[in-house]
Amino acid sequence: MLKKITLAILGMSISGFAAAGMYGTPPAPTCTPGDVTVPCEAKKWDLGIQALYLKPIYDADKAYGLAASSLSEYKDVDNEWGWGYKLEGSYHFRTGNDLTVDWLHYDVDSNNGSFTGVFPSPLGGVVNANFTHTFTNKFDRVNAVLGQHVDMGMRKNARFYGGFQYADIRVNSNLAYSVVSPTILLLTSGVFGTQNTDFNGVGPVVGVDFSYDLTENFSITANTSGSILYGTGRYNEATFFGNNLVAFTRYGTQKSVVPSVEAKLGANYAYETANGTLNIEAGYQVFNYFNSLQHINPLCGCLRIDMSDFGMYGVYGGLKWVAPA
Protein backbone atom coordinates (compact mmCIF):
# COMPACT_ATOMS: atom_id res chain seq x y z
CA MET A 1 0.00 0.00 0.00
CA LEU A 2 2.81 2.41 0.86
CA LYS A 3 4.47 1.63 -2.46
CA LYS A 4 1.30 2.54 -4.39
CA ILE A 5 0.96 5.88 -2.54
CA THR A 6 4.60 6.74 -3.23
CA LEU A 7 4.20 6.02 -6.97
CA ALA A 8 1.04 8.18 -7.12
CA ILE A 9 2.75 11.17 -5.46
CA LEU A 10 5.75 10.82 -7.79
CA GLY A 11 3.46 10.75 -10.83
CA MET A 12 1.63 13.90 -9.74
CA SER A 13 4.94 15.72 -9.20
CA ILE A 14 6.19 14.84 -12.68
CA SER A 15 2.87 16.02 -14.19
CA GLY A 16 3.19 19.31 -12.31
CA PHE A 17 6.70 19.94 -13.62
CA ALA A 18 5.57 19.13 -17.15
CA ALA A 19 2.59 21.48 -16.89
CA ALA A 20 4.77 24.26 -15.49
CA GLY A 21 7.02 23.99 -18.49
CA MET A 22 4.08 24.76 -20.78
CA TYR A 23 3.67 28.30 -19.35
CA GLY A 24 7.02 29.81 -20.22
CA THR A 25 7.64 33.16 -21.95
CA PRO A 26 5.29 33.39 -24.97
CA PRO A 27 6.83 33.97 -28.38
CA ALA A 28 6.94 37.54 -29.70
CA PRO A 29 3.86 38.43 -31.78
CA THR A 30 4.35 38.59 -35.52
CA CYS A 31 3.22 41.50 -37.69
CA THR A 32 0.33 40.54 -39.94
CA PRO A 33 -1.92 42.73 -42.10
CA GLY A 34 -4.64 44.26 -39.99
CA ASP A 35 -2.54 44.65 -36.86
CA VAL A 36 -2.28 48.02 -35.12
CA THR A 37 1.44 48.68 -34.71
CA VAL A 38 3.88 51.53 -34.15
CA PRO A 39 6.93 52.24 -36.32
CA CYS A 40 10.38 50.99 -35.44
CA GLU A 41 12.48 53.29 -33.31
CA ALA A 42 13.98 56.13 -35.35
CA LYS A 43 15.08 59.74 -35.02
CA LYS A 44 14.03 62.22 -37.72
CA TRP A 45 13.26 65.90 -38.18
CA ASP A 46 11.05 67.78 -40.63
CA LEU A 47 10.36 71.32 -41.80
CA GLY A 48 7.27 72.39 -43.72
CA ILE A 49 5.61 75.43 -45.25
CA GLN A 50 2.08 75.86 -46.61
CA ALA A 51 0.41 78.59 -48.64
CA LEU A 52 -3.19 79.28 -47.56
CA TYR A 53 -5.93 80.93 -49.63
CA LEU A 54 -8.73 81.62 -47.15
CA LYS A 55 -11.87 83.67 -46.62
CA PRO A 56 -13.06 84.87 -43.16
CA ILE A 57 -16.70 84.52 -42.08
CA TYR A 58 -18.78 85.68 -39.07
CA ASP A 59 -22.18 85.09 -37.50
CA ALA A 60 -25.21 86.47 -39.34
CA ASP A 61 -25.77 89.44 -36.99
CA LYS A 62 -22.17 90.59 -37.51
CA ALA A 63 -22.10 89.64 -41.17
CA TYR A 64 -25.12 91.80 -42.08
CA GLY A 65 -25.64 95.56 -42.13
CA LEU A 66 -28.23 97.98 -43.50
CA ALA A 67 -27.60 98.60 -47.18
CA ALA A 68 -26.98 102.17 -48.32
CA SER A 69 -29.34 101.72 -51.26
CA SER A 70 -32.42 100.83 -49.18
CA LEU A 71 -33.25 100.78 -45.46
CA SER A 72 -35.37 97.66 -46.06
CA GLU A 73 -32.41 95.71 -47.47
CA TYR A 74 -29.72 93.88 -45.54
CA LYS A 75 -26.28 93.68 -47.06
CA ASP A 76 -23.77 90.92 -46.45
CA VAL A 77 -20.32 91.80 -45.10
CA ASP A 78 -18.60 89.76 -47.78
CA ASN A 79 -14.92 89.50 -46.87
CA GLU A 80 -12.39 89.08 -49.63
CA TRP A 81 -10.23 86.01 -50.19
CA GLY A 82 -6.61 86.42 -49.18
CA TRP A 83 -3.29 84.67 -48.74
CA GLY A 84 -1.75 83.42 -45.53
CA TYR A 85 0.90 80.90 -44.61
CA LYS A 86 1.73 78.15 -42.14
CA LEU A 87 5.19 77.13 -40.90
CA GLU A 88 5.88 73.91 -39.00
CA GLY A 89 8.75 71.86 -37.65
CA SER A 90 8.96 68.48 -35.90
CA TYR A 91 11.40 66.22 -34.13
CA HIS A 92 10.60 62.49 -34.40
CA PHE A 93 11.90 60.07 -31.78
CA ARG A 94 11.34 56.64 -30.20
CA THR A 95 8.64 54.48 -31.83
CA GLY A 96 6.55 56.98 -33.77
CA ASN A 97 6.57 59.89 -31.32
CA ASP A 98 7.03 63.50 -32.42
CA LEU A 99 7.19 66.96 -30.91
CA THR A 100 5.70 69.49 -33.35
CA VAL A 101 5.34 73.27 -33.35
CA ASP A 102 3.42 75.15 -36.06
CA TRP A 103 2.44 78.78 -36.69
CA LEU A 104 -0.41 79.99 -38.94
CA HIS A 105 -0.53 83.66 -39.98
CA TYR A 106 -3.23 85.56 -41.92
CA ASP A 107 -3.62 89.34 -42.45
CA VAL A 108 -5.94 90.54 -45.25
CA ASP A 109 -7.95 93.74 -45.85
CA SER A 110 -11.45 93.76 -47.37
CA ASN A 111 -13.45 96.63 -48.87
CA ASN A 112 -17.04 95.68 -48.12
CA GLY A 113 -18.82 98.54 -49.88
CA SER A 114 -21.47 101.00 -48.67
CA PHE A 115 -23.81 100.70 -45.69
CA THR A 116 -25.99 103.13 -43.75
CA GLY A 117 -25.80 104.17 -40.10
CA VAL A 118 -25.54 107.18 -37.79
CA PHE A 119 -22.79 109.32 -36.31
CA PRO A 120 -22.82 111.93 -33.48
CA SER A 121 -23.47 115.45 -34.75
CA PRO A 122 -21.36 118.37 -33.49
CA LEU A 123 -24.67 120.24 -33.22
CA GLY A 124 -26.20 117.59 -30.94
CA GLY A 125 -28.07 114.36 -31.64
CA VAL A 126 -27.12 111.97 -34.42
CA VAL A 127 -27.01 112.19 -38.20
CA ASN A 128 -28.13 109.43 -40.57
CA ALA A 129 -25.48 108.85 -43.20
CA ASN A 130 -24.06 106.29 -45.58
CA PHE A 131 -20.53 105.02 -45.04
CA THR A 132 -17.97 102.80 -46.72
CA HIS A 133 -16.85 99.88 -44.58
CA THR A 134 -13.42 98.24 -44.77
CA PHE A 135 -12.30 95.29 -42.65
CA THR A 136 -8.87 93.99 -41.64
CA ASN A 137 -8.95 90.34 -40.58
CA LYS A 138 -5.86 89.19 -38.68
CA PHE A 139 -5.35 85.69 -37.31
CA ASP A 140 -2.34 84.06 -35.67
CA ARG A 141 -2.26 80.58 -34.18
CA VAL A 142 0.52 78.53 -32.58
CA ASN A 143 0.26 74.82 -31.72
CA ALA A 144 2.81 72.91 -29.62
CA VAL A 145 1.85 69.22 -29.49
CA LEU A 146 3.16 65.72 -28.81
CA GLY A 147 2.12 63.11 -31.37
CA GLN A 148 2.03 59.32 -31.75
CA HIS A 149 2.07 57.64 -35.17
CA VAL A 150 0.12 54.38 -35.52
CA ASP A 151 -0.01 51.98 -38.48
CA MET A 152 -3.42 50.34 -38.86
CA GLY A 153 -2.76 47.65 -41.42
CA MET A 154 -1.00 47.92 -44.75
CA ARG A 155 -2.62 51.14 -46.02
CA LYS A 156 -4.13 53.08 -43.12
CA ASN A 157 -2.08 55.35 -40.87
CA ALA A 158 -3.01 57.72 -38.07
CA ARG A 159 -1.25 60.26 -35.89
CA PHE A 160 -2.91 61.15 -32.61
CA TYR A 161 -1.72 64.33 -30.93
CA GLY A 162 -2.40 66.63 -28.03
CA GLY A 163 -0.87 69.74 -26.55
CA PHE A 164 -1.48 73.46 -26.25
CA GLN A 165 -2.76 76.12 -28.63
CA TYR A 166 -2.51 79.91 -28.60
CA ALA A 167 -4.79 81.93 -30.87
CA ASP A 168 -5.02 85.68 -31.55
CA ILE A 169 -8.05 86.89 -33.54
CA ARG A 170 -8.34 90.56 -34.53
CA VAL A 171 -11.03 92.15 -36.69
CA ASN A 172 -10.59 95.90 -37.20
CA SER A 173 -13.03 97.92 -39.29
CA ASN A 174 -12.91 101.50 -40.54
CA LEU A 175 -15.91 103.64 -41.49
CA ALA A 176 -15.81 106.71 -43.73
CA TYR A 177 -19.12 108.61 -43.58
CA SER A 178 -20.62 110.58 -46.45
CA VAL A 179 -21.36 114.03 -45.00
CA VAL A 180 -23.94 115.88 -47.10
CA SER A 181 -24.57 118.87 -44.80
CA PRO A 182 -22.19 121.77 -45.62
CA THR A 183 -22.47 123.04 -42.03
CA ILE A 184 -21.49 119.71 -40.47
CA LEU A 185 -18.74 119.23 -43.04
CA LEU A 186 -17.36 122.68 -42.16
CA LEU A 187 -17.43 121.86 -38.43
CA THR A 188 -15.96 118.36 -38.74
CA SER A 189 -13.74 118.30 -41.86
CA GLY A 190 -15.11 114.78 -42.43
CA VAL A 191 -16.44 112.03 -40.16
CA PHE A 192 -14.75 108.68 -39.61
CA GLY A 193 -15.20 105.72 -37.30
CA THR A 194 -13.49 102.57 -36.04
CA GLN A 195 -14.96 99.33 -34.69
CA ASN A 196 -12.33 96.91 -33.40
CA THR A 197 -12.80 93.53 -31.73
CA ASP A 198 -10.30 90.86 -30.77
CA PHE A 199 -9.72 87.71 -28.72
CA ASN A 200 -6.56 85.98 -27.61
CA GLY A 201 -6.39 82.87 -25.48
CA VAL A 202 -4.58 79.64 -24.73
CA GLY A 203 -5.75 76.12 -23.94
CA PRO A 204 -5.56 72.41 -24.74
CA VAL A 205 -5.84 71.06 -28.27
CA VAL A 206 -6.30 67.45 -29.45
CA GLY A 207 -6.58 65.98 -32.92
CA VAL A 208 -5.85 63.18 -35.34
CA ASP A 209 -4.19 63.09 -38.77
CA PHE A 210 -5.34 60.19 -40.96
CA SER A 211 -3.99 58.93 -44.25
CA TYR A 212 -4.95 56.13 -46.63
CA ASP A 213 -2.25 54.93 -49.02
CA LEU A 214 -3.55 54.50 -52.56
CA THR A 215 -0.07 53.64 -53.84
CA GLU A 216 3.38 53.49 -52.28
CA ASN A 217 3.81 57.26 -52.72
CA PHE A 218 0.30 58.73 -53.07
CA SER A 219 -2.23 58.98 -50.22
CA ILE A 220 -5.50 60.63 -49.24
CA THR A 221 -5.19 62.69 -46.05
CA ALA A 222 -7.68 64.00 -43.50
CA ASN A 223 -7.45 65.88 -40.22
CA THR A 224 -9.80 66.86 -37.45
CA SER A 225 -8.96 68.74 -34.27
CA GLY A 226 -10.52 70.77 -31.50
CA SER A 227 -9.40 73.17 -28.79
CA ILE A 228 -10.83 74.95 -25.75
CA LEU A 229 -9.19 78.34 -25.15
CA TYR A 230 -9.42 80.63 -22.15
CA GLY A 231 -8.57 84.25 -22.75
CA THR A 232 -9.62 87.87 -23.07
CA GLY A 233 -12.00 89.43 -25.57
CA ARG A 234 -12.14 93.18 -26.22
CA TYR A 235 -14.37 95.57 -28.13
CA ASN A 236 -13.84 99.26 -28.78
CA GLU A 237 -15.35 101.77 -31.16
CA ALA A 238 -14.91 105.47 -31.77
CA THR A 239 -16.16 108.27 -33.99
CA PHE A 240 -13.82 111.14 -34.74
CA PHE A 241 -13.78 114.17 -37.01
CA GLY A 242 -11.21 115.16 -39.57
CA ASN A 243 -10.17 118.11 -37.39
CA ASN A 244 -8.83 115.59 -34.79
CA LEU A 245 -11.82 115.94 -32.47
CA VAL A 246 -12.94 112.64 -30.90
CA ALA A 247 -16.73 112.72 -30.82
CA PHE A 248 -17.49 109.34 -29.26
CA THR A 249 -15.74 106.30 -27.74
CA ARG A 250 -16.89 103.02 -26.21
CA TYR A 251 -14.79 100.16 -24.78
CA GLY A 252 -15.42 96.77 -23.16
CA THR A 253 -13.47 93.67 -22.15
CA GLN A 254 -14.30 90.26 -20.72
CA LYS A 255 -12.80 86.86 -19.95
CA SER A 256 -14.31 83.98 -21.91
CA VAL A 257 -13.93 80.33 -22.92
CA VAL A 258 -13.83 79.77 -26.68
CA PRO A 259 -14.07 76.28 -28.22
CA SER A 260 -12.90 75.63 -31.77
CA VAL A 261 -13.06 72.88 -34.40
CA GLU A 262 -11.02 72.30 -37.56
CA ALA A 263 -11.24 69.83 -40.44
CA LYS A 264 -9.09 69.16 -43.51
CA LEU A 265 -9.28 66.88 -46.53
CA GLY A 266 -6.44 66.59 -49.04
CA ALA A 267 -3.93 64.47 -50.91
CA ASN A 268 -0.20 63.88 -50.40
CA TYR A 269 2.60 62.71 -52.69
CA ALA A 270 5.82 61.46 -51.08
CA TYR A 271 8.95 61.77 -53.23
CA GLU A 272 11.73 59.57 -51.86
CA THR A 273 15.37 60.62 -52.19
CA ALA A 274 18.65 59.28 -50.83
CA ASN A 275 18.72 61.99 -48.14
CA GLY A 276 15.06 62.13 -47.11
CA THR A 277 11.46 62.42 -48.24
CA LEU A 278 9.78 65.44 -49.85
CA ASN A 279 6.02 65.50 -49.18
CA ILE A 280 3.79 67.57 -51.48
CA GLU A 281 0.30 68.12 -50.05
CA ALA A 282 -2.78 70.12 -51.06
CA GLY A 283 -6.40 70.18 -49.97
CA TYR A 284 -9.36 72.03 -48.44
CA GLN A 285 -9.71 73.20 -44.85
CA VAL A 286 -12.20 74.93 -42.58
CA PHE A 287 -12.06 76.03 -38.94
CA ASN A 288 -14.30 77.96 -36.56
CA TYR A 289 -13.86 79.68 -33.18
CA PHE A 290 -17.25 79.85 -31.46
CA ASN A 291 -18.44 83.08 -29.78
CA SER A 292 -14.98 84.57 -29.96
CA LEU A 293 -15.73 88.18 -31.02
CA GLN A 294 -17.79 90.92 -29.36
CA HIS A 295 -19.69 93.46 -31.43
CA ILE A 296 -22.58 95.91 -31.35
CA ASN A 297 -25.64 94.45 -33.05
CA PRO A 298 -26.40 96.93 -35.90
CA LEU A 299 -29.82 95.44 -36.63
CA CYS A 300 -31.60 95.74 -33.26
CA GLY A 301 -31.51 99.55 -32.98
CA CYS A 302 -29.92 99.26 -29.54
CA LEU A 303 -26.51 99.17 -27.88
CA ARG A 304 -26.57 95.44 -27.10
CA ILE A 305 -23.28 93.57 -27.17
CA ASP A 306 -23.56 90.30 -29.08
CA MET A 307 -21.07 87.50 -29.69
CA SER A 308 -19.99 86.25 -33.09
CA ASP A 309 -18.08 83.23 -34.34
CA PHE A 310 -14.91 83.71 -36.36
CA GLY A 311 -14.20 81.15 -39.04
CA MET A 312 -12.14 80.69 -42.17
CA TYR A 313 -12.32 78.30 -45.10
CA GLY A 314 -10.36 77.71 -48.27
CA VAL A 315 -7.56 75.74 -49.87
CA TYR A 316 -3.98 75.00 -48.86
CA GLY A 317 -0.88 73.58 -50.48
CA GLY A 318 2.64 73.05 -49.29
CA LEU A 319 5.89 71.13 -48.96
CA LYS A 320 7.41 69.18 -46.07
CA TRP A 321 10.95 67.79 -45.96
CA VAL A 322 11.57 64.78 -43.67
CA ALA A 323 15.13 63.57 -43.04
CA PRO A 324 17.04 61.36 -40.56
CA ALA A 325 18.34 63.17 -37.48
C-alpha positions as CSV (number, residue, x, y, z in Angstrom):
1,M,0.0,0.0,0.0
2,L,2.8,2.4,0.9
3,K,4.5,1.6,-2.5
4,K,1.3,2.5,-4.4
5,I,1.0,5.9,-2.5
6,T,4.6,6.7,-3.2
7,L,4.2,6.0,-7.0
8,A,1.0,8.2,-7.1
9,I,2.8,11.2,-5.5
10,L,5.7,10.8,-7.8
11,G,3.5,10.7,-10.8
12,M,1.6,13.9,-9.7
13,S,4.9,15.7,-9.2
14,I,6.2,14.8,-12.7
15,S,2.9,16.0,-14.2
16,G,3.2,19.3,-12.3
17,F,6.7,19.9,-13.6
18,A,5.6,19.1,-17.1
19,A,2.6,21.5,-16.9
20,A,4.8,24.3,-15.5
21,G,7.0,24.0,-18.5
22,M,4.1,24.8,-20.8
23,Y,3.7,28.3,-19.3
24,G,7.0,29.8,-20.2
25,T,7.6,33.2,-21.9
26,P,5.3,33.4,-25.0
27,P,6.8,34.0,-28.4
28,A,6.9,37.5,-29.7
29,P,3.9,38.4,-31.8
30,T,4.4,38.6,-35.5
31,C,3.2,41.5,-37.7
32,T,0.3,40.5,-39.9
33,P,-1.9,42.7,-42.1
34,G,-4.6,44.3,-40.0
35,D,-2.5,44.7,-36.9
36,V,-2.3,48.0,-35.1
37,T,1.4,48.7,-34.7
38,V,3.9,51.5,-34.1
39,P,6.9,52.2,-36.3
40,C,10.4,51.0,-35.4
41,E,12.5,53.3,-33.3
42,A,14.0,56.1,-35.3
43,K,15.1,59.7,-35.0
44,K,14.0,62.2,-37.7
45,W,13.3,65.9,-38.2
46,D,11.0,67.8,-40.6
47,L,10.4,71.3,-41.8
48,G,7.3,72.4,-43.7
49,I,5.6,75.4,-45.3
50,Q,2.1,75.9,-46.6
51,A,0.4,78.6,-48.6
52,L,-3.2,79.3,-47.6
53,Y,-5.9,80.9,-49.6
54,L,-8.7,81.6,-47.1
55,K,-11.9,83.7,-46.6
56,P,-13.1,84.9,-43.2
57,I,-16.7,84.5,-42.1
58,Y,-18.8,85.7,-39.1
59,D,-22.2,85.1,-37.5
60,A,-25.2,86.5,-39.3
61,D,-25.8,89.4,-37.0
62,K,-22.2,90.6,-37.5
63,A,-22.1,89.6,-41.2
64,Y,-25.1,91.8,-42.1
65,G,-25.6,95.6,-42.1
66,L,-28.2,98.0,-43.5
67,A,-27.6,98.6,-47.2
68,A,-27.0,102.2,-48.3
69,S,-29.3,101.7,-51.3
70,S,-32.4,100.8,-49.2
71,L,-33.2,100.8,-45.5
72,S,-35.4,97.7,-46.1
73,E,-32.4,95.7,-47.5
74,Y,-29.7,93.9,-45.5
75,K,-26.3,93.7,-47.1
76,D,-23.8,90.9,-46.4
77,V,-20.3,91.8,-45.1
78,D,-18.6,89.8,-47.8
79,N,-14.9,89.5,-46.9
80,E,-12.4,89.1,-49.6
81,W,-10.2,86.0,-50.2
82,G,-6.6,86.4,-49.2
83,W,-3.3,84.7,-48.7
84,G,-1.7,83.4,-45.5
85,Y,0.9,80.9,-44.6
86,K,1.7,78.1,-42.1
87,L,5.2,77.1,-40.9
88,E,5.9,73.9,-39.0
89,G,8.7,71.9,-37.6
90,S,9.0,68.5,-35.9
91,Y,11.4,66.2,-34.1
92,H,10.6,62.5,-34.4
93,F,11.9,60.1,-31.8
94,R,11.3,56.6,-30.2
95,T,8.6,54.5,-31.8
96,G,6.5,57.0,-33.8
97,N,6.6,59.9,-31.3
98,D,7.0,63.5,-32.4
99,L,7.2,67.0,-30.9
100,T,5.7,69.5,-33.4
101,V,5.3,73.3,-33.4
102,D,3.4,75.2,-36.1
103,W,2.4,78.8,-36.7
104,L,-0.4,80.0,-38.9
105,H,-0.5,83.7,-40.0
106,Y,-3.2,85.6,-41.9
107,D,-3.6,89.3,-42.5
108,V,-5.9,90.5,-45.2
109,D,-7.9,93.7,-45.9
110,S,-11.4,93.8,-47.4
111,N,-13.4,96.6,-48.9
112,N,-17.0,95.7,-48.1
113,G,-18.8,98.5,-49.9
114,S,-21.5,101.0,-48.7
115,F,-23.8,100.7,-45.7
116,T,-26.0,103.1,-43.8
117,G,-25.8,104.2,-40.1
118,V,-25.5,107.2,-37.8
119,F,-22.8,109.3,-36.3
120,P,-22.8,111.9,-33.5
121,S,-23.5,115.4,-34.7
122,P,-21.4,118.4,-33.5
123,L,-24.7,120.2,-33.2
124,G,-26.2,117.6,-30.9
125,G,-28.1,114.4,-31.6
126,V,-27.1,112.0,-34.4
127,V,-27.0,112.2,-38.2
128,N,-28.1,109.4,-40.6
129,A,-25.5,108.8,-43.2
130,N,-24.1,106.3,-45.6
131,F,-20.5,105.0,-45.0
132,T,-18.0,102.8,-46.7
133,H,-16.8,99.9,-44.6
134,T,-13.4,98.2,-44.8
135,F,-12.3,95.3,-42.6
136,T,-8.9,94.0,-41.6
137,N,-9.0,90.3,-40.6
138,K,-5.9,89.2,-38.7
139,F,-5.4,85.7,-37.3
140,D,-2.3,84.1,-35.7
141,R,-2.3,80.6,-34.2
142,V,0.5,78.5,-32.6
143,N,0.3,74.8,-31.7
144,A,2.8,72.9,-29.6
145,V,1.8,69.2,-29.5
146,L,3.2,65.7,-28.8
147,G,2.1,63.1,-31.4
148,Q,2.0,59.3,-31.7
149,H,2.1,57.6,-35.2
150,V,0.1,54.4,-35.5
151,D,0.0,52.0,-38.5
152,M,-3.4,50.3,-38.9
153,G,-2.8,47.7,-41.4
154,M,-1.0,47.9,-44.7
155,R,-2.6,51.1,-46.0
156,K,-4.1,53.1,-43.1
157,N,-2.1,55.4,-40.9
158,A,-3.0,57.7,-38.1
159,R,-1.3,60.3,-35.9
160,F,-2.9,61.1,-32.6
161,Y,-1.7,64.3,-30.9
162,G,-2.4,66.6,-28.0
163,G,-0.9,69.7,-26.5
164,F,-1.5,73.5,-26.3
165,Q,-2.8,76.1,-28.6
166,Y,-2.5,79.9,-28.6
167,A,-4.8,81.9,-30.9
168,D,-5.0,85.7,-31.5
169,I,-8.1,86.9,-33.5
170,R,-8.3,90.6,-34.5
171,V,-11.0,92.2,-36.7
172,N,-10.6,95.9,-37.2
173,S,-13.0,97.9,-39.3
174,N,-12.9,101.5,-40.5
175,L,-15.9,103.6,-41.5
176,A,-15.8,106.7,-43.7
177,Y,-19.1,108.6,-43.6
178,S,-20.6,110.6,-46.4
179,V,-21.4,114.0,-45.0
180,V,-23.9,115.9,-47.1
181,S,-24.6,118.9,-44.8
182,P,-22.2,121.8,-45.6
183,T,-22.5,123.0,-42.0
184,I,-21.5,119.7,-40.5
185,L,-18.7,119.2,-43.0
186,L,-17.4,122.7,-42.2
187,L,-17.4,121.9,-38.4
188,T,-16.0,118.4,-38.7
189,S,-13.7,118.3,-41.9
190,G,-15.1,114.8,-42.4
191,V,-16.4,112.0,-40.2
192,F,-14.8,108.7,-39.6
193,G,-15.2,105.7,-37.3
194,T,-13.5,102.6,-36.0
195,Q,-15.0,99.3,-34.7
196,N,-12.3,96.9,-33.4
197,T,-12.8,93.5,-31.7
198,D,-10.3,90.9,-30.8
199,F,-9.7,87.7,-28.7
200,N,-6.6,86.0,-27.6
201,G,-6.4,82.9,-25.5
202,V,-4.6,79.6,-24.7
203,G,-5.7,76.1,-23.9
204,P,-5.6,72.4,-24.7
205,V,-5.8,71.1,-28.3
206,V,-6.3,67.5,-29.5
207,G,-6.6,66.0,-32.9
208,V,-5.8,63.2,-35.3
209,D,-4.2,63.1,-38.8
210,F,-5.3,60.2,-41.0
211,S,-4.0,58.9,-44.2
212,Y,-4.9,56.1,-46.6
213,D,-2.2,54.9,-49.0
214,L,-3.6,54.5,-52.6
215,T,-0.1,53.6,-53.8
216,E,3.4,53.5,-52.3
217,N,3.8,57.3,-52.7
218,F,0.3,58.7,-53.1
219,S,-2.2,59.0,-50.2
220,I,-5.5,60.6,-49.2
221,T,-5.2,62.7,-46.1
222,A,-7.7,64.0,-43.5
223,N,-7.4,65.9,-40.2
224,T,-9.8,66.9,-37.4
225,S,-9.0,68.7,-34.3
226,G,-10.5,70.8,-31.5
227,S,-9.4,73.2,-28.8
228,I,-10.8,75.0,-25.8
229,L,-9.2,78.3,-25.2
230,Y,-9.4,80.6,-22.1
231,G,-8.6,84.2,-22.8
232,T,-9.6,87.9,-23.1
233,G,-12.0,89.4,-25.6
234,R,-12.1,93.2,-26.2
235,Y,-14.4,95.6,-28.1
236,N,-13.8,99.3,-28.8
237,E,-15.4,101.8,-31.2
238,A,-14.9,105.5,-31.8
239,T,-16.2,108.3,-34.0
240,F,-13.8,111.1,-34.7
241,F,-13.8,114.2,-37.0
242,G,-11.2,115.2,-39.6
243,N,-10.2,118.1,-37.4
244,N,-8.8,115.6,-34.8
245,L,-11.8,115.9,-32.5
246,V,-12.9,112.6,-30.9
247,A,-16.7,112.7,-30.8
248,F,-17.5,109.3,-29.3
249,T,-15.7,106.3,-27.7
250,R,-16.9,103.0,-26.2
251,Y,-14.8,100.2,-24.8
252,G,-15.4,96.8,-23.2
253,T,-13.5,93.7,-22.1
254,Q,-14.3,90.3,-20.7
255,K,-12.8,86.9,-20.0
256,S,-14.3,84.0,-21.9
257,V,-13.9,80.3,-22.9
258,V,-13.8,79.8,-26.7
259,P,-14.1,76.3,-28.2
260,S,-12.9,75.6,-31.8
261,V,-13.1,72.9,-34.4
262,E,-11.0,72.3,-37.6
263,A,-11.2,69.8,-40.4
264,K,-9.1,69.2,-43.5
265,L,-9.3,66.9,-46.5
266,G,-6.4,66.6,-49.0
267,A,-3.9,64.5,-50.9
268,N,-0.2,63.9,-50.4
269,Y,2.6,62.7,-52.7
270,A,5.8,61.5,-51.1
271,Y,9.0,61.8,-53.2
272,E,11.7,59.6,-51.9
273,T,15.4,60.6,-52.2
274,A,18.6,59.3,-50.8
275,N,18.7,62.0,-48.1
276,G,15.1,62.1,-47.1
277,T,11.5,62.4,-48.2
278,L,9.8,65.4,-49.8
279,N,6.0,65.5,-49.2
280,I,3.8,67.6,-51.5
281,E,0.3,68.1,-50.0
282,A,-2.8,70.1,-51.1
283,G,-6.4,70.2,-50.0
284,Y,-9.4,72.0,-48.4
285,Q,-9.7,73.2,-44.8
286,V,-12.2,74.9,-42.6
287,F,-12.1,76.0,-38.9
288,N,-14.3,78.0,-36.6
289,Y,-13.9,79.7,-33.2
290,F,-17.2,79.8,-31.5
291,N,-18.4,83.1,-29.8
292,S,-15.0,84.6,-30.0
293,L,-15.7,88.2,-31.0
294,Q,-17.8,90.9,-29.4
295,H,-19.7,93.5,-31.4
296,I,-22.6,95.9,-31.3
297,N,-25.6,94.5,-33.1
298,P,-26.4,96.9,-35.9
299,L,-29.8,95.4,-36.6
300,C,-31.6,95.7,-33.3
301,G,-31.5,99.5,-33.0
302,C,-29.9,99.3,-29.5
303,L,-26.5,99.2,-27.9
304,R,-26.6,95.4,-27.1
305,I,-23.3,93.6,-27.2
306,D,-23.6,90.3,-29.1
307,M,-21.1,87.5,-29.7
308,S,-20.0,86.2,-33.1
309,D,-18.1,83.2,-34.3
310,F,-14.9,83.7,-36.4
311,G,-14.2,81.2,-39.0
312,M,-12.1,80.7,-42.2
313,Y,-12.3,78.3,-45.1
314,G,-10.4,77.7,-48.3
315,V,-7.6,75.7,-49.9
316,Y,-4.0,75.0,-48.9
317,G,-0.9,73.6,-50.5
318,G,2.6,73.1,-49.3
319,L,5.9,71.1,-49.0
320,K,7.4,69.2,-46.1
321,W,10.9,67.8,-46.0
322,V,11.6,64.8,-43.7
323,A,15.1,63.6,-43.0
324,P,17.0,61.4,-40.6
325,A,18.3,63.2,-37.5
